[in-house]
């Protein structure tokens, strides 16, 4: 399929299959094979791959909107879709000949953790890599795994020209890593299958490593700023919060609320909470997309985003998550006892949004660096500012 509108239409066509699979996805901690093929067919996996490699290089905003819709069906599926859809943005840091060697097509998926918790000893032609990484979302249908590493020389941390510890990302075929299927035991987002994975003394050639802050190898807006991959944290909370409101609105048509035969829709408290939730979600969604569109338009003009634009970008990631959490909590309270059963959609929505909001990128502590940037205070130890 073609551009962003076609991707959104394709995602909508898969809605019935996704909804009937959500229990299976959570139990199996992975997507069923037919859904993987469905996502390939509609072009989700090739959304961000370079056109020169057969990818779509979709408009960034259209990608966000498509994954937001996917997240409305299920949080785990939305999470997997979000990070699969930016696989090309990760692989674009590699030289074309390396991409051709590692990936059979633009429908390939990358997965992995960016934090440099592994170690890479510099040797002739590359690195000897060892480490264990968590949060390998989608690793069971990935072609290659990424892993953040600290570079060492003679066992000691290597430093760059500014004296900072040198870190890199490595890219390895999934078959070269050990995946620990018993490592993903969580309250929410169980279906993401974010298993631990490890390698020991694995040689990784220099060409299969990169830094997000190296000059881009492809001249297109999607590859112009490393901040764009962080924007993948926008669609999930929006979709989950939307689903929570929709669930309560539907529930209110049939649930009776004591005393007497009143329906939930006639309850004063429910009416106020649903109205406030709609206002909160609508406001934060509009503002977040305003920030994203402004940032994206700057990249499309081949301009460098300003310090304020970067601050607002990072701020929006945190704020949309916190507001979505509050919206889901409101709807959970309105649903009352209907929310606490394990087979209730609201139970999964609550668990999923709580888990999403534990990610460091959207932690409330991330308000601080954004505030520093807005106030003109120098930010230390955050390469994205």
C-alpha positions as CSV (number, residue, x, y, z in Angstrom):
1,X,0.0,0.0,0.0
2,X,1.1,3.6,-0.5
3,X,1.2,6.6,1.8
4,X,0.0,7.5,5.3
5,X,-3.7,7.5,4.4
6,X,-3.3,4.1,2.9
7,X,-1.5,2.9,6.1
8,X,-4.3,4.2,8.3
9,X,-6.9,2.5,6.1
10,X,-4.9,-0.7,6.3
11,X,-4.8,-0.5,10.1
12,X,-8.5,0.0,10.2
13,X,-9.0,-3.0,8.0
14,X,-7.2,-5.1,10.6
15,X,-9.2,-3.9,13.6
16,X,-11.5,-6.9,13.8
17,X,-8.6,-9.4,13.7
18,X,-6.7,-7.4,16.3
19,X,-9.6,-7.2,18.7
20,X,-10.3,-10.9,18.5
21,X,-6.7,-11.6,19.2
22,X,-6.0,-9.4,22.2
23,X,-6.3,-12.2,24.8
24,X,-4.1,-14.5,22.8
25,X,-1.5,-11.7,22.3
26,X,-1.3,-11.0,26.0
27,X,-1.1,-14.7,26.9
28,X,1.5,-15.6,24.2
29,X,3.4,-12.3,24.7
30,X,3.7,-11.9,20.9
31,X,1.7,-11.2,17.8
32,X,0.2,-14.1,15.9
33,X,1.9,-14.9,12.6
34,X,-1.1,-13.8,10.5
35,X,-1.1,-10.3,12.1
36,X,2.6,-10.0,11.4
37,X,1.9,-10.7,7.8
38,X,-1.0,-8.4,7.9
39,X,1.2,-5.5,9.1
40,X,3.7,-6.3,6.3
41,X,0.9,-6.3,3.7
42,X,-0.4,-2.8,4.7
43,X,3.2,-1.4,4.8
44,X,3.5,-0.7,8.5
45,X,7.0,-2.2,8.8
46,X,8.4,-0.3,5.7
47,X,6.9,3.1,6.8
48,X,10.3,4.6,7.7
49,X,12.7,2.7,5.5
50,X,14.5,4.8,2.9
51,X,12.9,4.8,-0.5
52,X,16.2,3.7,-2.0
53,X,15.8,0.4,-0.1
54,X,12.1,-0.1,-1.1
55,X,10.7,1.8,1.9
56,X,7.9,4.3,2.1
57,X,9.6,7.3,3.9
58,X,6.1,8.3,5.1
59,X,5.2,11.6,6.5
60,X,6.0,11.6,10.2
61,X,2.7,12.9,11.3
62,X,0.8,10.4,9.3
63,X,2.8,7.7,10.9
64,X,1.9,8.9,14.4
65,X,-1.8,9.1,13.5
66,X,-1.8,5.6,12.1
67,X,-0.1,4.1,15.2
68,X,-2.5,6.1,17.5
69,X,-5.4,4.3,15.8
70,X,-3.6,1.0,16.3
71,X,-3.1,1.8,20.0
72,X,-6.8,2.4,20.3
73,X,-7.4,-1.3,19.6
74,X,-4.8,-2.6,22.0
75,X,-1.9,-1.0,23.9
76,X,0.6,-3.8,23.3
77,X,-0.2,-4.0,19.6
78,X,0.2,-0.2,19.4
79,X,3.6,-0.3,21.1
80,X,4.9,-3.0,18.8
81,X,3.5,-1.2,15.8
82,X,5.1,2.1,16.9
83,X,8.6,0.7,17.2
84,X,8.3,-1.6,14.2
85,X,7.3,1.5,12.1
86,X,10.5,3.3,13.0
87,X,12.8,0.4,12.1
88,X,14.0,2.1,9.0
89,X,14.9,5.2,11.1
90,X,17.3,3.0,13.1
91,X,18.7,1.1,10.1
92,X,19.2,4.3,8.2
93,X,22.3,4.9,10.3
94,X,24.0,2.1,8.5
95,X,25.7,2.2,5.1
96,X,23.6,1.0,2.2
97,X,25.8,-2.1,1.7
98,X,25.4,-3.0,5.4
99,X,21.6,-2.7,5.2
100,X,21.5,-4.9,2.1
101,X,23.6,-7.5,3.9
102,X,21.5,-7.5,7.1
103,X,18.0,-7.0,6.0
104,X,16.2,-9.0,3.3
105,X,13.7,-6.2,2.6
106,X,12.1,-3.0,3.8
107,X,9.5,-5.1,5.6
108,X,12.2,-6.1,8.2
109,X,11.9,-5.1,11.8
110,X,14.5,-4.0,14.3
111,X,14.0,-4.3,18.1
112,X,16.1,-3.6,21.2
113,X,17.2,-1.4,24.0
114,X,19.0,1.9,23.5
115,X,20.6,2.3,27.0
116,X,24.3,1.5,26.9
117,X,24.3,-1.3,29.4
118,X,26.5,-3.6,27.4
119,X,30.3,-3.4,26.8
120,X,32.1,-3.3,23.5
121,X,35.8,-3.7,23.6
122,X,37.4,-2.0,20.6
123,X,39.4,-4.4,18.4
124,X,40.7,-4.5,14.8
125,X,37.7,-4.0,12.5
126,X,35.1,-3.6,15.2
127,X,34.2,-4.7,18.7
128,X,33.9,-7.7,21.0
129,X,30.5,-7.2,22.6
130,X,29.1,-8.7,25.8
131,X,26.0,-7.8,27.7
132,X,22.4,-8.5,28.6
133,X,19.7,-6.0,27.7
134,X,16.0,-5.7,28.7
135,X,13.0,-4.4,26.9
136,X,13.5,-6.1,23.6
137,X,9.9,-5.3,22.4
138,X,9.1,-7.3,19.3
139,X,12.3,-9.3,19.4
140,X,10.4,-12.5,18.4
141,X,9.5,-11.1,15.0
142,X,12.6,-8.9,14.5
143,X,15.2,-9.4,11.9
144,X,17.9,-7.7,13.9
145,X,18.5,-6.6,17.4
146,X,19.9,-3.3,18.5
147,X,21.8,-2.9,21.8
148,X,23.4,0.1,23.5
149,X,27.0,-0.4,24.5
150,X,29.8,1.5,26.4
151,X,33.0,1.3,24.3
152,X,36.1,0.1,26.2
153,X,39.8,0.0,25.3
154,X,41.9,-2.5,27.3
155,X,39.0,-2.9,29.6
156,X,38.6,0.8,30.4
157,X,35.9,3.2,29.2
158,X,36.9,5.0,26.0
159,X,36.3,8.7,25.9
160,X,35.5,11.0,23.1
161,X,37.2,14.4,22.3
162,X,35.1,16.1,24.9
163,X,36.1,13.6,27.6
164,X,32.7,11.9,27.7
165,X,32.4,8.1,27.9
166,X,31.9,6.8,24.3
167,X,28.7,4.9,23.6
168,X,27.4,3.3,20.5
169,X,24.6,1.2,19.2
170,X,25.3,-2.2,17.7
171,X,23.1,-4.1,15.2
172,X,23.2,-7.8,15.2
173,X,21.1,-10.6,13.4
174,X,18.5,-11.9,15.9
175,X,19.8,-15.4,15.6
176,X,23.2,-14.4,17.1
177,X,21.6,-13.4,20.5
178,X,20.0,-15.5,23.2
179,X,16.5,-14.4,24.0
180,X,15.1,-15.1,27.5
181,X,11.4,-15.8,27.1
182,X,10.8,-16.1,30.8
183,X,12.0,-12.5,31.5
184,X,8.9,-10.5,30.6
185,X,6.6,-10.8,33.6
186,X,4.7,-7.5,34.0
187,X,1.4,-6.1,35.1
188,X,0.8,-4.4,31.8
189,X,1.8,-4.3,28.1
190,X,2.4,-8.1,28.4
191,X,1.7,-8.6,24.7
192,X,4.8,-6.6,23.7
193,X,7.1,-9.6,24.5
194,X,9.8,-7.2,25.7
195,X,12.1,-10.0,26.6
196,X,15.7,-9.8,27.8
197,X,18.4,-10.8,25.3
198,X,22.2,-11.3,25.5
199,X,25.4,-11.9,23.7
200,X,28.8,-13.0,25.0
201,X,32.1,-11.9,23.4
202,X,30.4,-11.5,20.0
203,X,32.5,-9.8,17.3
204,X,30.5,-6.9,15.7
205,X,32.1,-5.2,12.7
206,X,32.5,-1.4,12.9
207,X,30.0,-1.0,10.0
208,X,27.2,-2.6,12.1
209,X,27.5,0.0,14.8
210,X,26.4,3.6,14.9
211,X,25.7,6.7,17.0
212,X,22.4,8.5,16.8
213,X,24.4,11.7,16.6
214,X,26.5,10.8,13.6
215,X,25.7,12.7,10.4
216,X,22.7,11.1,8.6
217,X,23.5,8.8,5.7
218,X,20.2,9.6,3.9
219,X,19.0,13.0,2.9
220,X,15.4,13.0,3.9
221,X,13.5,14.6,6.8
222,X,12.8,11.3,8.6
223,X,16.6,10.9,9.2
224,X,17.5,14.5,10.0
225,X,17.0,14.4,13.8
226,X,17.5,11.6,16.3
227,X,14.7,13.0,18.4
228,X,12.1,11.7,16.0
229,X,12.4,8.2,17.2
230,X,11.4,9.4,20.7
231,X,8.1,10.6,19.2
232,X,7.1,7.0,19.1
233,X,6.0,7.5,22.7
234,X,3.1,9.8,21.6
235,X,0.6,7.4,19.9
236,X,0.2,4.8,22.6
237,X,-1.1,7.0,25.5
238,X,-3.4,8.8,23.1
239,X,-4.9,5.6,21.8
240,X,-5.2,4.0,25.2
241,X,-6.9,7.0,26.7
242,X,-9.3,7.2,23.7
243,X,-10.2,3.5,24.2
244,X,-10.9,4.1,27.9
245,X,-13.4,6.9,27.2
246,X,-15.0,4.9,24.4
247,X,-15.4,1.9,26.8
248,X,-17.1,3.9,29.5
249,X,-19.4,5.6,27.0
250,X,-20.5,2.2,25.7
251,X,-20.8,0.8,29.2
252,X,-22.9,3.7,30.3
253,X,-25.6,2.7,27.9
254,X,-26.2,-0.7,29.6
255,X,-24.9,-0.5,33.1
256,X,-27.4,0.2,35.8
257,X,-26.3,2.4,38.7
258,X,-28.0,2.2,42.1
259,X,-30.1,3.4,43.7
260,X,-33.0,2.4,41.5
261,X,-33.1,1.5,37.8
262,X,-31.0,4.5,36.7
263,X,-28.5,3.9,33.9
264,X,-24.8,5.0,34.4
265,X,-25.3,7.5,31.6
266,X,-27.8,9.4,33.8
267,X,-25.4,9.6,36.8
268,X,-24.2,13.2,37.5
269,X,-20.7,12.0,38.4
270,X,-20.3,10.0,35.2
271,X,-21.5,12.9,33.1
272,X,-18.9,15.3,34.6
273,X,-16.0,12.8,34.4
274,X,-16.6,11.8,30.8
275,X,-16.9,15.5,29.8
276,X,-13.7,16.4,31.6
277,X,-11.9,13.4,30.2
278,X,-12.9,14.4,26.6
279,X,-11.7,17.9,27.2
280,X,-8.4,16.8,28.7
281,X,-7.7,14.3,25.9
282,X,-8.8,16.6,23.1
283,X,-6.6,19.4,24.5
284,X,-3.5,17.4,25.0
285,X,-3.8,15.7,21.7
286,X,-4.3,19.0,19.8
287,X,-1.3,20.6,21.5
288,X,0.9,17.5,21.1
289,X,0.3,17.3,17.4
290,X,0.8,21.1,17.1
291,X,4.3,20.6,18.6
292,X,5.0,17.6,16.4
293,X,3.9,19.3,13.2
294,X,6.0,22.4,14.0
295,X,9.1,20.2,14.6
296,X,8.4,18.1,11.5
297,X,7.8,21.2,9.3
298,X,11.2,22.6,10.4
299,X,13.0,19.4,9.4
300,X,11.1,19.3,6.0
301,X,12.5,22.8,5.4
302,X,16.0,21.3,6.1
303,X,16.4,23.6,9.1
304,X,17.7,22.8,12.5
305,X,15.0,22.9,15.2
306,X,15.5,25.6,17.8
307,X,16.3,24.9,21.4
308,X,12.7,25.8,22.3
309,X,11.3,23.4,19.7
310,X,13.4,20.6,21.1
311,X,12.3,21.5,24.6
312,X,8.6,21.5,23.5
313,X,9.1,18.2,21.7
314,X,10.5,16.5,24.8
315,X,7.9,18.2,27.1
316,X,5.0,16.9,24.9
317,X,6.1,13.3,25.3
318,X,5.9,13.6,29.1
319,X,2.8,15.6,29.3
320,X,0.7,13.5,26.9
321,X,1.5,10.4,28.9
322,X,0.7,12.0,32.2
323,X,-2.6,13.4,31.0
324,X,-3.5,10.1,29.3
325,X,-2.9,8.3,32.7
326,X,-5.2,10.8,34.4
327,X,-7.9,10.2,31.8
328,X,-7.7,6.4,32.1
329,X,-7.8,6.7,35.9
330,X,-11.0,8.8,35.6
331,X,-12.7,6.3,33.4
332,X,-11.6,3.4,35.6
333,X,-13.3,5.2,38.6
334,X,-16.5,5.8,36.6
335,X,-16.6,2.1,35.5
336,X,-16.3,1.2,39.2
337,X,-16.7,-2.6,39.8
338,X,-16.9,-3.2,36.0
339,X,-13.2,-2.3,35.8
340,X,-11.8,-4.7,38.3
341,X,-12.5,-8.0,36.6
342,X,-9.5,-9.5,34.7
343,X,-11.6,-10.0,31.6
344,X,-12.7,-6.3,31.6
345,X,-11.1,-4.1,28.8
346,X,-10.7,-1.4,31.5
347,X,-8.5,-3.7,33.6
348,X,-6.1,-4.1,30.6
349,X,-6.3,-0.4,29.7
350,X,-5.4,0.6,33.3
351,X,-2.5,-1.9,33.5
352,X,-1.2,-0.8,30.1
353,X,-1.2,2.9,30.7
354,X,0.5,2.5,34.0
355,X,3.2,0.4,32.4
356,X,3.6,2.8,29.5
357,X,4.1,5.7,31.9
358,X,7.0,4.0,33.7
359,X,9.3,4.5,30.7
360,X,12.2,6.8,31.4
361,X,11.5,8.9,28.3
362,X,8.1,9.9,29.7
363,X,8.9,10.0,33.4
364,X,7.8,13.2,35.2
365,X,11.5,13.8,36.0
366,X,11.8,14.6,32.3
367,X,9.8,17.8,32.9
368,X,13.0,19.2,34.4
369,X,15.3,19.3,31.4
370,X,12.5,20.7,29.3
371,X,12.1,23.4,31.9
372,X,15.8,24.1,32.0
373,X,15.9,24.5,28.2
374,X,12.9,26.9,28.2
375,X,14.6,29.0,30.9
376,X,17.9,29.0,29.1
377,X,19.7,26.9,31.7
378,X,22.5,24.6,30.4
379,X,21.5,20.9,30.3
380,X,24.0,18.3,31.2
381,X,24.0,14.6,30.3
382,X,21.1,14.7,27.8
383,X,22.3,14.4,24.3
384,X,18.9,15.1,22.8
385,X,19.0,18.7,23.8
